[in-house]
Amino acid sequence: MFVDSAKIYIKAGDGGDGAVSFHREKYVAAGGPDGGDGGKGGDIVFKVDDNISNLIDFRYKKKYVAEKGQNGSSKNSFGKSAPDLVIKVPRGTVVKEISSGRILADMSSDEPVIIAHGGKGGRGNAHFATPTRQIPKFAKPGFKGDEYEVQLELKLIADVGLVGFPNVGKSTLISVVSAAKPKIANYHFTTLTPVLGVVKIEDGKSFVMADIPGLIEGASEGVGLGHEFLRHVERCRLIVHVVDVSGIEGRDPIEDFETINRELSNFSQELAEAPQIVAANKTDMASPEQTAKFKAYIDKLGLPYYEISAATTIGTKELTYGIWEELEKLPPVKKFEAQPLTKEELDAKLLTNKEFSVTVEDGVYFVEADWLYDILRTANMDDYSSLQYFQNVLVSSGVIAKLEEMGIDEGDTVAIFDFEFEYMR
């Protein structure tokens, strides 16, 4: 069973809690606070594994949670950081956040990618000692780890994608020009899964070809099997449109060609504008009139045209050289760039959840608000405009008003997660 799409829930580990502890030693009258910090929670890391060919494992396991960091302890002992949770995926997997639709990562290279960051450990009471607050009896809990519901989509990494109606000879073509061995039979939808093959032209010259399951009219709306695999054509640098020019199944080659291109266009305008080569297949069974009519039609469109018979390998060598020449002119395989949260998205996140709480402990005003975590993490406090934006968030959300309502004075300390500042009117 080939699975190229799956939804899963991922959560990075929460940070360990800071410790409340005081140094105890015989003959030492005032040891002072010595509570250590909590450890960092484990990250959720995605990594490419070329031994995995599809996403079927994610149909059976849908929840991935990393471990929490270890709590701090006495004697200023820091808690141990939790190990990362590594999730292995096939090359070409695109990870998207379901709620926003933004791309978190394109797993096309060997470089591991942290999708969800583990929470920092909370600070122990040793951090909160000051000349006026010598016995802090509090520590801070660990920060929460990132969590997402994500959509995994496998988009094959191939230079060339074969498209066309079922039974036009795509599987036969890839079997004769590469070492791929797809199942071949004389009925529709023989190919139920995309097949990759490496086509070698000569030493140092090769490209990857993908046999995409046959499309039919209505595929972009979910008819037939091909619609499930249209996403695999998105990365292809070049499309080879295979057409049965013999019309042996009672279809018109020109209508077939127009129908498939219409489905590509309905699925993605970018696909419709992708470079395309036309391979007129089964010419050994076509009449000269059929071949001439179809060639004249393609020539008017100005597309590269090759006449082949995949079953007898006639013209296949010329086709592969023609494909190589076209690929030499084209940019590398498409990579989907990760999309960070924009200022507008951060603002929207703020507007949907303004809940916060303020507590006072030994003269320090602690602001607790989960929604501030992403904003604070992306803010650069050394940059004036970024600092000004953060201040505006505190004002617009009502945090500053609440602090003033609770009697904060100029010079008092405000703590938000691991960021502290003196309040100024």
N, C-alpha and C positions, 0 to 999 in steps of 0.2 A: 504494500500500500504506500503510495507516494503522497506525502503531506507537505504542502509548501506554505501553510498559513496556520498560525496558532495564537491564542490569547493566554497570557499568564500574568500572575501577580508576583511582584518582586518587592522585597523590603530589606533594606540594609539594617545591620544591627544597631541597636541603641547604644549610646555610650554608657559606661559604668558610672555608678554614683560616687561622688566624693565622700570621704570619711570624716566623721566628727570624732576626734581623738585628742587626748592631752598626754604629754610626756610624763610617764610615771617612773621615777627612779629613786631608790633609797638615798636619803640624805640630800635630795634635791628638792628644795621647797616649792619652786615655781617652774615647772618644766616647760609650760607653754603649749600651744596647739601644735599637733604634728600629724593631722589627718591628711592622707595622700589623695591624689586625684584618681578618678576612675579611668579605666582604659578605653580606647577608641573601639567603637563597634565595627564589625566586619563590613567591607564593601561588597557590593554585587558586581562581579567582573565577568564580562562576556569575552570569550576567546574562540577563535576559529579552530575547528578540528576537521581536517580534510578526510578523515575516515568516516565522517557523518555525511550522508547524502541528502537527508530531508529532515523535517521537523516532527516526525511521528512520535518521538519521545514526549513531546510537550502536549500531546493529546491525553496522556495518562497522568502526567504530573504537572499541575498548573500553579502551584504555590511554592515560592522559593524565598526563604527567610534566613538571613545571615545571623550569626551568634551575637549576643550582647557582649560589650566589653566588661571585663572584671571590675568589681568595685574596688575603690581605694582602701587602704588599711592604715594602721598606726605606723609610727616611725617614718612618716613621710613616704610610705611605700605606695608607689603607683600601681594601679590595677593593670593586669596584662591586657593588651589589645587583642581583640578577637580575630581569628583567621578570616581571610576573604572567602566568599562563596563564589567559586568559578563555575560559570555556566557555559558549556561547550555547544557551539552551533555550527552548521555548515557554512562554508565560505559563500558570501553573497547575501547573507541574512541582513535585512534592514529592520532596526528596532524602532518602533514608534510609540509615543505616549498616546493612549486611547482617548483620554479626555480632551486633549488639545490637537491631536493629529500631527504634532511636530516630531521630526526625526531626531532620535537620541543618538543613534550610531548606525553606520554602515559597515558591517563586518566583512570587509573585502581584503584587508591586509592581515599580516600575522601579529600585528600589535594588539595586545589585550586592551579593552576599553572598560573603564569604570562607569557603569550606568547609574548606580545608586550609591551615594557616599554614606559610609557609616557615621553615626553621631559621635561627636567629641565627648570625652569623658568629663563628668562634672568635677568641679574643683573642691578639694578638701578644705577644712576649716583653717589650715595653716596659711592659706592665701588671704584670709580676711582679717588677720591680726594687724592692728595699727596701734600707735602710741595711746590713742584714746579708747581703743576697743581691743583689750589684751586677751579677753577670754571669749572669742567667737564660738558660740555653741550651735553653729549651723554650717552646713555644707550644701553644695548644689547637686541636684540629680544630673545624670548624663543627658545629653541632647538626643533627640530622636533621629533615627536614620531615615534617609529618603525612602519613599515608597511610591510605586507606580503600578498601574495596570498597563501592560504593554502588548502591542500587536507585533508578532514576529512574521515577517514576509520574506520568503526566499526568492530572490531575483537572480537567476543564473548569471554567472559571469562568462559570457561568450562573446567572441568578436562578431560572429555571424549567426543569425537566426533564420532557420528555414520556416517559411509560412506557406500555407496553401490549404486547399480542401483536403478532406480525408482521401486516402488511396490515390494520391497523385504521384507518389513515388519518392517522398521525402526520406522515409526510412531506408529505402534501397539506395538512394543517393549517398547518405551519410555512411552507409555500410561499405560502399565501394571506394570512397575517398578518404576514409579514416579507419581506425581499428575498432570503432564502436560496432556492437553487434545487437542492434534493436530487433525486437520480434517483428517479423514480416509475414503478412498473409494477405490474401485477396479479399479483404472485407474492411468496412469502415472502422475507424478507431482502433486499429491494431496497436498503435502507439498510445498507451494510457499514461505514460510519464515522459517528461522531457529527457532526451538522451544527448549527452555531450560526447564529442569526438574531436581528437586533435588531427588536423590535416597538415601533413608535412609536404612542403613544396620541394625543398632541397635543404642541404645543411644550413642551419641557422635561420631558416625561413619556415614558419609554421603559424597556424592560427586555430582557435577553438571554434567549432561549429556546433550549434544546438538544433536538434530536431524537435520542434515544438508540435505537440499534438494538433491534429487537423482542426481548422476552424470551419464553421458553417454560418449561414446567415442568421443573425440574431445573437451571435456569440457574445458580443459586448454587453448584451442585456441578460446573459445567463443561459442561453440556449446551447445544448450540446456540451461537449467536454472542453473545447478549446478556450472558452472564456476563463476557465480556472488557471490557464497557463499564459494568458496574454501578458501578465506582469513579467514573464521571463524574457520577453522581447525588448523590454524597456532599456536594458543595459546594452543591447547589441549595437555595435558600431555600424553594421550593415545588414540589411534584410535581403535574403535571396528568396524571391517569390517563385515557387515551383508551380507550374501550371500543366495540366494534362492537355496537351495540344491536340491529341487524337480525338477527344470527345467520346471515348469508348463507352463511358457511362451515361451517355445521352445528355451531357451538359455542354453548354457553349463556353469555350475557353475565355472569350472576352468577358462574358458575364461573370464567370468565376473570378477573373482577375479584378473586376470592378467591385464585386461583392466583398472579397477579402480586404481590399483596400478601404472599403467603407467601414468594415468592422474595426480595422486598425484605427481609423480616424475617430470613430465613435468612442473608442476606449481612451485614446490619447492623441491630441493634435500633434504632439511632438513625434509620436510614432508615424503619423501620416506624412510628416515632412522628413523622415529619416531616409538616408541614401538607400536605393533599392536596385537590385539586379534581377532581371527576369530570366528564369531557366525554363525553356519550353521543353517539357519532358515527353517521353513516349513518341518521339518523332519517327521511330521505326515502324509504328503502327498508324501514323497519320498520313493522309494524302498530301501531295505537294500543294494542292489548293488550300487545305486547312492550315498548313504551315505558313504559306505565303500570306494569307489573310491576317493571321495573328501577328506575324512579323511586321507587316505594314502598320498595324494598329500600335504596336509598341514603339516602332520607329517614330511615329508621330508624337509620342509622349517624350521622346528623347532619352529613353532609359537604355542602359547596356543590355544587350540581348544575346542569349546563347541557346543553341539548339542541342539537346542532349538525349541520350537514351540511357538512363541509369542502369537498366537491367543488362544492357550489353556493354556499358561503360563508354559508348560512343560520345565524344564531346566533353566528357567529365574532366579530363586533364586541362583542356582549354578553359573550362569554367573555373577550376580552382586557381589557375594562374590569373584569370581575370579578377577573381575575388581578391587575391593578394595585391594586385595593382591598385584596386580601389581602396583597400585597407591602408596602403601606404600613404594615401592622401588624407586620411581621417584622423581625428584626435583619439586619445586612448579611451578605453572602456569607461563608461560613465560611472562616477562615484557620487552617491547621495550625501550631501554635506549635513552634518549635525546642525540643528537649529536651537540655539540657546533661547531662554525666555527673554522676550523683549520688555521694555519699560511698560508698554501698554498691558502686556500679559501679567506683569507683576502688580500693576495697579488694579487690574480686574480681580486678581487673586485676593488683593487687599479688601476690595469692596464687597466681596462675597462672604468674608468672614473677618469681622473686626473684634472678635472676642479677645479680651486680655484681662489680666489681673495684676494688681500692684500690691506688694507686701513690703513692710518695713521691718528690718532686723538690724539692731544696733546702729541705727542711723543710716543704713544703706537701703535705697528704694529699688526693690527687685521687680522688674517688669517681665511677666510671663505671657508669651503670645506665640503660638506655633507659626502663625503666618509671617512673623517677622524674621524667621530663620533664613529663608531664601533671600529676602531683601538685604539682611545684614551680611550674609555670606558673599553677596555679589557687590556690596558697596566698598569703595576704596576711600578710607577715611583720610588719606593723604591728598585726595583730589577734592578741590573746593566744590565743584558742581555735584559730585557724587555725595559729599557730606551734606550739601544743601538739600539734595533730594531726600536723603534719609531724615533730615530734620523736618521737612515738609510732611513726610509720612507720619511722623510722630504727632504733628499738629493736627493733620486731617483725620487721623484715626481716633483722636480724643485722648491719647496717652498723656500729652503735656497737660491738658486740662485736668485730668485725673490726679496727676502728680501735684498740681497746684491746689486742688481740692483737699488733698491729704496733708497739706501744710509744708511742702518742700521749700527749703530756703536756698538762697544763692550759695553755692559752694558745696552743697550736699552731693553725695555720690549716687548716681543712677547706674544700675547694672542690668544689661540686657544680654542674656546668654553669657559669652565670655568677653563682652565689650563693656567697659566702664567709662563714664565721663562725669565731669562736674557740672551740675545744673547752673545755668546762667540765665538771668531774666533778659 
